[in-house]
Amino acid sequence: MSFLDRIPWTLVLVLCLTLGLAPFQPPHIWEKLRMLVRGELVRPVDIFDFVLHGVPWAILVMKGLRELTRR
């Protein structure tokens, strides 16, 4: 988990605000999350897209949890 410590917070936030939300109208990750909840996330391109736009948010959550548990 030390690789999370080496990633700067600014980079994580920039990735979340750009790749994590792009395209911005509506945020793509939001569409993919709705598809996941409805059970419509079945095509490989949609799964790849969900992973691509979701990784920055997963890193943000993991890094945040790591910071909270280290204290």
C-alpha positions as CSV (number, residue, x, y, z in Angstrom):
1,M,0.0,0.0,0.0
2,S,3.0,2.3,0.1
3,F,2.4,3.1,-3.6
4,L,-0.7,5.1,-2.5
5,D,1.5,7.2,-0.2
6,R,3.7,8.1,-3.2
7,I,0.8,9.4,-5.3
8,P,0.4,13.2,-4.7
9,W,-3.1,14.3,-3.6
10,T,-3.1,16.9,-6.3
11,L,-2.6,14.3,-9.0
12,V,-5.4,12.2,-7.6
13,L,-7.8,15.2,-7.5
14,V,-6.9,16.3,-11.1
15,L,-7.5,12.7,-12.3
16,C,-10.9,12.5,-10.6
17,L,-12.0,15.9,-12.0
18,T,-10.8,15.2,-15.5
19,L,-10.8,11.5,-16.4
20,G,-13.1,10.6,-13.6
21,L,-15.9,13.0,-14.8
22,A,-15.2,13.3,-18.5
23,P,-17.3,13.8,-20.6
24,F,-18.8,16.4,-18.2
25,Q,-22.4,16.6,-19.4
26,P,-23.6,14.3,-17.7
27,P,-20.5,12.8,-15.9
28,H,-19.7,9.5,-17.7
29,I,-19.0,7.6,-14.5
30,W,-22.6,8.5,-13.3
31,E,-24.1,6.9,-16.4
32,K,-21.9,3.8,-15.9
33,L,-22.9,3.5,-12.2
34,R,-26.6,3.7,-13.2
35,M,-26.0,1.0,-15.8
36,L,-24.3,-1.2,-13.2
37,V,-27.2,-0.8,-10.8
38,R,-29.8,-1.6,-13.5
39,G,-27.8,-4.7,-14.6
40,E,-27.2,-3.2,-18.0
41,L,-23.4,-3.0,-17.8
42,V,-22.7,-6.1,-19.9
43,R,-20.9,-5.1,-23.0
44,P,-17.1,-5.2,-22.8
45,V,-16.7,-1.7,-24.0
46,D,-19.0,-0.4,-21.2
47,I,-17.1,-2.5,-18.6
48,F,-13.8,-1.1,-19.9
49,D,-15.3,2.4,-19.8
50,F,-16.5,1.9,-16.2
51,V,-13.1,0.8,-15.1
52,L,-11.3,3.6,-17.0
53,H,-13.5,6.3,-15.4
54,G,-13.7,4.6,-12.1
55,V,-10.0,4.0,-11.3
56,P,-9.3,7.6,-10.3
57,W,-12.2,7.5,-7.8
58,A,-11.1,4.2,-6.4
59,I,-7.6,5.6,-5.9
60,L,-9.1,8.6,-4.1
61,V,-11.2,6.4,-1.8
62,M,-8.2,4.0,-1.1
63,K,-5.8,6.9,-0.4
64,G,-8.4,8.6,1.8
65,L,-9.0,5.5,3.8
66,R,-5.2,4.9,4.1
67,E,-4.8,8.4,5.5
68,L,-7.5,7.9,8.0
69,T,-6.3,4.5,9.2
70,R,-2.6,5.7,9.6
71,R,-3.6,8.1,12.3
